[in-house]
């Protein structure tokens, strides 16, 4: 289920995740919680790791 959600995310959302992790808050100014940070990191890791494997 998680993998299906991750692969269905548009690129703009992945960029938003990356920026939120880097800046510590969402683009609307809301602070990124620890749970949100972990989820974003997992989604980015999973997406990047598995996307690269698809092309090998």
C-alpha positions, -999 to 999 in steps of 0.1 A, spaced: 0 0 0 27 25 10 46 18 -22 16 24 -43 10 57 -27 46 67 -30 48 59 -67 15 77 -74 28 110 -59 33 137 -84 69 151 -87 57 184 -71 48 166 -39 82 149 -37 98 184 -41 76 197 -13 87 168 9 124 176 2 119 213 9 100 206 41 127 183 54 154 208 45 136 239 59 118 222 88 84 236 78 59 233 50 56 259 23 26 274 41 48 280 72 35 252 93 62 234 113 71 199 101 65 174 129 89 146 137 64 120 124 59 140 92 97 143 87 101 105 91 72 98 67 86 122 41 121 107 45 108 72 41 87 82 10 117 99 -7 141 71 2 117 44 -11 108 63 -42 144 71 -51 158 37 -42 131 18 -61 129 42 -91 167 37 -97 163 -1 -95 135 0 -122 160 14 -147 189 -11 -141 
